[in-house]
Amino acid sequence: MPAAANRVFNFSAGPATMPVPVLEETREALLSLGDSGIGVLEHSHRGKAFLKEYQEAVSLIREVGGVPDDYEVLFLQGGASLQFAMVPMNYLAKDATADYLVTGSWSEKAVKEAKLFGNVHSVCSSKDKNFNYIPTERKYSDKPAYVHFTSNNTIFGTQFQTEPETPGDAFLVCDASSDIFSRPLDVSKRGIVYAGAQKNLGPSGVTLVLIRKDLIGRGKGDLSAMLKYSTFAENESMYNTPPTFGIYVVKLVVKWIKEQGGLKAMHERNLAKATKLYKYLDHSQLFKATVTDPNSRSLMNVTFVTGDDEQDAKFIKFATGKGLDGLKGHRSVGGMRASIYNAFPQEGVDVLVAAMREFEANA
């Protein structure tokens, strides 16, 4: 069983499992942040105690993520879903075109929002095969304002191995919500990186945005203050009361990543977990991975089926009895999904593989 008593292995796609040391430190901070005598939920965002946590969070994100000095580190709200609209709202004119790589439900939703503000060109789409691969054939528009892609697709279990091209002067926008800080990241190749925290960085309710400083001034000026990146950049993410608790926990998680060896070590651990799971699936007579192309497979979300809905349901119930929770696939695709983000332990993958072996032997 996991280190903390009464905890099960949580395969949820998000909010997802978090490092136990982070949860333990957070538990203490709920009553008193350090020796302040005031809990982290109660501190003013303008007070010295919280500002210290905020500054440490930004510093750690820069250090661990290799974020260059010419990028701002912003903490926003509204999740990736607000960013679907905020990016085109700031950077897509009515007579301009943005390029989108369509590889799943989230990129489809991003496209829908972008169409409200300008033209959208589909560089590629894997919808023809239910989004079970990352397309290699891509056609960009002549002069896109920007190029947008979703680096990891939680629902369908696919992941980009490298970032897409950006033709001309277009900058690259990356929705990294489900694989942020799970592997080395060259921020300099992206103009904007955004990520909901609830998978690899912390709790739901806070969104991390890394944005190149020169882009901030290029955003449209005739927008509500809360919808402009410049508002948050000019006010250290504190134009209004920020998600203080979320920022504090993100700081702890990034600190934990650093202590584990940083992004390179995270990648090695995640690769080992995913490789073990895919290896079993590729040799199983009952369970099959839904993504067969090794170059498209996600290290974060491993999706698989038996081919029979009733059998899938039986296995999910069986696995739950083994202390394996959250394996039911997304309602739009069914089957099973094992989300094995940074904080998910290798031991949990071992227990899952053992459970699949046992179930298959008795099927």
Secondary structure, DSSP 8 states (H G I E B T S, - for coil): --SSTT--EE--SSS----HHHHHHHHHHHH-STTSSS-TTTS-TTSHHHHHHHHHHHHHHHHHHT--TTEEEEEESSHHHHHHHHHHHHH--TT-EEEEEE-SHHHHHHHHHHTTTSEEEEEEE-GGGTT-S--------SS-SEEEEESEETTTTEE-SS-----TT-EEEEE-TTTTTSS---GGG-SEEEEETTTTTS-TT-EEEEEEHHHHTTS-SSS-GGG-HHHHHHTTT-SS---HHHHHHHHHHHHHHHHTTHHHHHHHHHHHHHHHHHHHHHH-SS-EES---TTTB-SSEEEEE-S-HHHHHHHHHHHHHTTEE--B--TTT-SEEEE--TTS-HHHHHHHHHHHHHHHHT-
